[in-house]
Amino acid sequence: MQEGIAGEASPGLEADGIVIDLRDIESKTQVAEERIPFLDLALQHRDIKDEILATWSSILDTAGFIGGRHVDQFEEDLARFVGTSCAVGVANGTDAIMLALRGLGLQDGDEVITAANTFFATVEAIEHAGGVPVLVDVDPATATIDPNAVEEAITPRTRFIVPVHLYGQPADMDAIMAIADYHDLLVVEDNAQAIGAVYRGRRTGSIGHAGAVSFYPGKNLGATGDGGAVTTNSHEVARAIRMLANHGSLTKYNHVAVGYNSRLDAIHAAALSIKLRHLDEWNAARQQVAASYASQLSGMPIDLPQVGSDRTHVYHLYVVRHHDRSYLQRTLDSAGVSTGLHYPTPIHLTGPFEHLGNGPGSFPASEDWALRGLSLPMFAGLDTAQVERIASEIRRFTMNQDVLTLDSA
């Protein structure tokens, strides 16, 4: 028997003079069977961890936890990146939408048009701002708000449009802005999922009258906790938002309005400034993963994401559609592939907002995305072998579905 280190017997087999190390086989088998996560945030932070910790150490030494130079610097960095004159850090993405609406002058009862397939927070923020949400359907191909549906929903009480750059893809902003200009409406971009995306040469968040960003940790640009920001080209709007976010005050104890406590903490701002320098690179890596998915899944009976003309998609989520989504998800889960659902219930079918529609069938395209959409793993560190493994499992699933269809015929 072959001897191992320190005189211990090596757990190997010898055949024809070749030693096969069973530990190596076991290790490779284990790696091959490791679960593919839906998102790996630890991997993202690995190379920048020391830089973030060093910055946090300086914050601890100075005790500058609220406001200060780190927040100021990040706001400057973010405005420069997005291409706006101003950026105001706030506590989270939901507050960003609400404060953008309030900062632009929303009055109680103003109607605000948005998409029926967004995350609950978009409509929640409209309600908290005092607006009346009005839902419309989306483009069946891109899942972004349908400009024609927006036009049809406008009434004398409409004051705002909140297009959602869903999954990382910009909405059709030229059409939205043309409608807004014609009807004298204001536009707040829900840019929670698409920071860094480009529409006809402009970054999302710089096209409307304001943009709302979320820095929830799982976003393409995620904080080390919760956070958000509003981007705008109006210094007056930025000033109003900053005042509202700080208890209605721009100077200590001088309160000119009833505001909120919604500030971006310095530790998050410091980390975000570091991460912002890598965002274009990380988004490009996501786009490469998406291209690999598209190549590997081509020809399968599954609907892949479609990108509208003159825009880039930064793939916060990679959402495919299949008529038996639940079975596909269970199959992938059994094969060690984590997936997600974004979002399984359209806004008008949730309890608090049932009054915004007329039950199932109100917004067919939104309901189709909710019923058939499945989010595959997507992050900058997802490698080719993992994508191939995911695609192989989907291919096996679709082939089995074909066999079952033939058997039942």
C-alpha positions in Angstrom: 0.0 0.0 0.0 1.2 3.4 -0.9 2.4 5.4 2.2 1.1 8.9 2.8 2.5 11.8 4.8 3.9 11.1 8.2 3.9 7.4 7.7 0.0 7.2 7.4 -1.5 4.9 4.9 -2.7 6.8 1.8 -6.4 6.3 1.0 -5.7 5.3 -2.6 -6.0 2.4 -5.0 -3.1 1.2 -7.1 -3.8 -0.1 -10.6 -1.1 -0.8 -13.2 1.4 1.2 -11.2 -0.9 4.3 -11.1 -2.0 5.5 -7.7 -5.6 6.9 -7.7 -6.1 9.2 -4.8 -9.6 8.7 -3.5 -9.4 12.0 -1.6 -9.0 13.8 -4.9 -12.0 12.0 -6.4 -14.1 12.7 -3.4 -13.1 16.4 -3.4 -13.9 16.8 -7.1 -17.2 15.0 -6.7 -18.1 17.3 -3.8 -17.2 20.4 -5.8 -19.3 19.1 -8.7 -22.3 18.7 -6.4 -21.9 21.9 -4.5 -25.1 24.0 -4.6 -25.1 26.9 -7.0 -26.3 29.9 -5.0 -28.8 32.4 -6.4 -26.5 35.2 -5.3 -23.0 35.2 -3.7 -22.4 38.5 -1.9 -19.4 37.1 0.0 -17.6 36.5 -3.3 -18.2 40.1 -4.4 -16.7 41.5 -1.2 -13.6 39.3 -1.1 -11.3 41.5 -3.0 -12.4 44.8 -1.5 -12.9 43.7 2.1 -9.7 45.1 3.5 -10.3 48.5 1.9 -13.8 48.7 3.3 -12.6 47.6 6.8 -9.8 50.3 6.7 -12.4 53.0 5.9 -14.7 51.8 8.6 -11.9 51.9 11.1 -11.4 55.6 10.3 -15.1 56.2 10.9 -14.9 54.5 14.2 -11.9 56.6 15.2 -13.7 59.9 14.3 -17.2 58.7 15.3 -18.6 60.4 12.2 -21.5 58.0 11.8 -24.3 60.3 10.5 -23.5 62.6 7.6 -20.0 63.9 7.1 -17.4 63.6 4.5 -18.1 60.0 3.6 -21.7 60.7 2.8 -20.8 63.9 0.9 -18.2 62.1 -1.1 -20.5 59.3 -2.1 -23.2 61.7 -3.1 -20.7 63.4 -5.4 -19.5 60.1 -6.8 -23.0 58.9 -7.4 -24.1 62.0 -9.2 -21.0 61.9 -11.4 -21.6 58.2 -12.2 -25.3 58.6 -13.0 -24.8 61.9 -14.8 -26.9 64.2 -12.7 -26.1 67.5 -10.9 -27.2 66.1 -7.5 -27.6 63.0 -5.5 -29.1 62.8 -2.0 -28.4 59.7 0.2 -31.4 58.4 2.1 -32.2 55.4 4.3 -33.5 53.0 1.7 -34.9 52.7 -1.8 -38.5 52.9 -0.7 -37.9 56.2 1.0 -36.1 57.3 -2.2 -39.2 57.0 -4.3 -41.4 58.6 -1.6 -39.1 61.5 -1.0 -38.5 62.1 -4.7 -42.3 62.4 -5.2 -42.6 64.7 -2.2 -39.6 66.7 -3.2 -41.1 67.3 -6.6 -44.3 68.6 -5.0 -46.7 65.7 -5.0 -50.0 66.8 -3.2 -52.4 64.4 -1.5 -54.7 62.8 -4.0 -52.4 63.3 -7.0 -52.5 60.2 -9.3 -49.3 58.4 -10.0 -49.1 55.9 -12.8 -46.8 52.9 -12.4 -46.5 49.3 -13.5 -48.5 46.4 -12.2 -45.6 44.0 -12.0 -43.3 45.9 -9.8 -42.1 45.1 -6.3 -44.7 46.1 -3.6 -42.4 48.9 -2.4 -43.0 51.0 -5.5 -46.7 51.4 -4.9 -46.2 51.5 -1.1 -44.0 54.5 -1.5 -46.6 56.3 -3.7 -49.2 55.7 -0.9 -46.9 57.0 1.8 -46.2 60.1 -0.2 -49.9 60.8 -0.4 -50.4 59.8 -4.0 -53.1 57.6 -5.6 -51.4 54.7 -7.4 -52.8 53.9 -10.9 -51.5 50.6 -12.3 -51.0 49.9 -16.0 -49.7 46.8 -17.8 -46.3 46.2 -19.3 -44.6 45.3 -22.5 -45.0 41.5 -22.8 -41.4 41.1 -24.2 -39.4 43.4 -21.8 -41.6 43.5 -18.7 -41.2 47.3 -18.6 -44.1 49.7 -18.4 -46.1 50.0 -21.7 -46.2 53.7 -22.8 -49.4 53.1 -24.7 -51.0 51.9 -21.4 -49.7 55.0 -19.6 -51.2 57.3 -22.2 -54.6 55.6 -21.8 -54.5 55.9 -18.0 -54.0 59.6 -17.8 -56.8 61.6 -16.2 -57.1 65.3 -15.1 -55.8 64.2 -11.7 -52.6 62.5 -13.0 -49.5 64.3 -12.0 -46.6 61.7 -12.0 -45.4 58.6 -13.9 -43.1 56.2 -12.1 -41.6 53.9 -14.8 -39.8 50.8 -13.3 -36.5 49.7 -14.8 -37.4 46.2 -14.0 -34.8 43.4 -13.6 -32.1 45.8 -14.7 -33.5 46.9 -18.0 -34.5 50.6 -18.7 -38.1 51.3 -19.6 -38.8 53.0 -22.9 -37.9 56.4 -21.6 -38.2 58.5 -24.8 -41.8 57.5 -25.1 -42.4 58.1 -21.4 -40.8 61.5 -21.4 -42.7 62.5 -24.5 -46.0 61.6 -22.8 -45.0 63.5 -19.7 -44.0 66.6 -21.6 -47.2 66.6 -23.6 -49.4 66.2 -20.5 -47.2 68.3 -18.2 -46.4 65.4 -15.9 -43.4 64.7 -13.7 -41.3 61.4 -14.0 -39.6 59.6 -11.1 -37.5 56.7 -12.4 -37.7 53.6 -10.1 -34.0 52.8 -10.7 -33.7 50.3 -7.8 -32.6 47.4 -10.1 -30.9 49.1 -13.0 -28.1 51.4 -11.7 -25.5 51.6 -14.4 -27.9 50.7 -17.3 -27.9 53.0 -20.3 -30.8 54.2 -22.4 -29.8 56.0 -25.7 -26.5 57.2 -24.2 -27.8 58.2 -20.8 -27.7 56.4 -17.5 -30.9 55.4 -15.8 -31.7 57.8 -13.0 -30.7 60.9 -15.1 -33.5 60.9 -17.7 -36.6 61.7 -15.6 -37.1 64.6 -13.2 -35.7 62.4 -10.5 -34.4 58.8 -10.0 -34.8 56.6 -7.0 -32.0 54.1 -6.2 -32.0 51.2 -3.7 -28.7 50.0 -2.1 -30.3 46.9 -0.5 -27.4 44.5 -0.2 -28.5 42.2 -3.0 -28.7 45.0 -5.6 -26.0 45.5 -8.3 -24.6 48.3 -6.1 -25.5 47.1 -2.6 -24.7 48.7 0.8 -23.6 46.8 3.8 -27.1 47.2 5.2 -30.0 49.2 3.8 -29.7 52.5 1.9 -30.9 54.5 -1.0 -30.6 57.7 -2.9 -32.4 60.2 -5.1 -30.6 61.5 -8.2 -31.8 64.7 -9.9 -30.6 67.6 -12.1 -32.6 70.1 -9.9 -30.7 71.6 -7.0 -34.1 72.9 -5.7 -35.5 69.4 -5.7 -32.4 68.0 -4.1 -32.6 70.6 -1.4 -36.2 69.8 -0.7 -35.5 66.1 -0.4 -32.5 66.7 1.9 -34.7 68.8 4.1 -37.6 66.3 4.2 -35.2 63.4 4.9 -33.8 65.3 7.9 -36.9 65.9 10.0 -37.9 68.9 7.8 -34.7 70.7 8.6 -31.6 71.9 6.8 -30.0 73.5 9.8 -30.2 72.1 13.3 -33.4 72.9 15.2 -34.8 74.9 12.3 -37.7 72.8 11.1 -39.7 74.2 8.2 -41.8 71.1 7.4 -42.9 67.8 9.0 -40.3 65.5 7.5 -38.8 62.0 8.1 -35.8 60.4 9.6 -34.2 59.0 6.4 -30.5 59.4 6.2 -27.8 57.3 4.6 -25.3 56.2 7.3 -21.6 57.0 6.8 -20.5 53.3 7.1 -22.7 52.4 4.1 -21.7 55.5 2.1 -18.0 54.7 2.6 -18.5 51.1 1.4 -20.7 52.3 -1.5 -18.0 54.7 -2.7 -15.5 51.8 -2.9 -18.0 49.5 -4.6 -19.1 52.2 -7.1 -15.7 52.1 -8.6 -16.2 48.5 -9.6 -19.9 48.7 -10.7 -19.3 49.0 -14.5 -17.0 46.0 -14.3 -19.5 44.0 -12.2 -22.3 44.9 -14.6 -20.2 43.9 -17.5 -19.6 40.5 -15.8 -23.4 40.1 -15.4 -23.9 40.8 -19.0 -21.3 38.1 -19.9 -23.2 35.6 -17.7 -26.5 36.6 -19.5 -24.8 36.1 -22.9 -23.6 32.7 -21.7 -27.2 31.8 -20.6 -28.6 33.0 -23.9 -26.1 30.8 -25.8 -26.6 27.7 -23.6 -30.4 27.9 -23.5 -30.9 28.8 -27.1 -33.4 26.6 -28.9 -35.0 25.3 -25.7 -38.8 25.7 -25.2 -38.3 28.5 -22.6 -38.7 32.2 -23.0 -35.4 34.1 -22.5 -35.1 37.8 -21.5 -35.4 40.3 -24.4 -33.6 43.6 -24.5 -35.4 46.6 -26.0 -33.7 48.7 -28.7 -31.1 51.4 -27.8 -30.6 50.3 -24.2 -28.3 48.1 -22.1 -29.5 45.6 -19.5 -27.5 45.2 -16.4 -29.2 42.0 -15.3 -30.0 42.6 -11.7 -32.1 39.5 -12.3 -32.1 37.0 -15.2 -35.7 36.0 -15.5 -36.8 33.2 -17.9 -40.4 32.1 -18.4 -41.9 28.6 -18.7 -45.4 27.3 -18.6 -44.6 24.9 -15.7 -42.5 27.3 -13.7 -43.1 25.6 -10.4 -42.0 22.2 -11.7 -38.9 23.7 -13.2 -38.0 25.4 -10.0 -38.4 22.2 -8.0 -36.3 20.3 -10.5 -33.5 22.8 -10.3 -33.7 22.9 -6.6 -33.3 19.1 -6.5 -30.3 19.4 -8.7 -28.6 21.9 -6.4 -29.5 25.1 -8.2 -31.0 28.0 -6.2 -33.6 30.1 -8.0 -36.0 33.0 -7.1 -39.4 34.3 -7.9 -39.7 38.0 -8.8 -42.6 38.7 -8.4 -45.2 35.9 -8.0 -48.1 38.2 -7.2 -48.9 41.3 -9.3 -49.7 44.4 -7.3 -53.4 44.3 -8.0 -53.7 40.8 -6.7 -52.1 41.6 -3.3 -54.5 42.2 -0.4 -53.7 45.9 0.3 -54.0 46.9 -3.4 -56.8 44.7 -4.8 -58.8 47.9 -5.4 -56.2 48.9 -8.1 -57.5 46.3 -10.5 -60.5 44.2 -11.3 -59.1 40.9 -10.2 -57.3 38.3 -12.4 -57.1 39.3 -16.0 -56.8 43.1 -15.3 -53.2 43.3 -16.5 -52.5 40.2 -18.7 -48.8 40.8 -19.4 -48.0 41.5 -15.8 -49.9 38.4 -14.7 -48.0 36.3 -17.3 -44.6 37.4 -15.9 -45.8 36.6 -12.4 -47.1 33.2 -13.3 -44.3 32.0 -15.6 -41.2 33.9 -14.5 -38.3 32.2 -12.8 -35.1 34.0 -11.8 -31.9 32.0 -12.4 -28.7 32.5 -10.5 -27.1 35.8 -11.5 -24.0 37.5 -10.0 -20.7 38.8 -11.3 -18.8 35.7 -10.0 -21.0 33.1 -11.6 -18.6 31.1 -13.8 -19.0 29.4 -17.2 -19.1 25.9 -15.7 -21.9 26.8 -13.3 -23.9 28.3 -16.2 -23.3 25.2 -18.2 -24.5 23.0 -15.3 -27.7 25.1 -14.9 -28.4 25.0 -18.6 -27.8 21.2 -18.7 -30.3 20.8 -15.9 -32.9 22.9 -17.8 -32.2 21.0 -21.0 -32.8 17.7 -19.2 -36.0 19.1 -17.7 -37.3 20.3 -21.1 -36.5 16.9 -22.7 -38.3 15.1 -19.9 -41.3 17.5 -20.5 -41.2 16.6 -24.2 -41.3 12.8 -23.3 -44.2 13.3 -20.9 -46.1 15.3 -23.6 -45.5 12.5 -26.2 -46.5 9.8 -23.6 -49.8 11.6 -22.9 -50.6 12.2 -26.6 
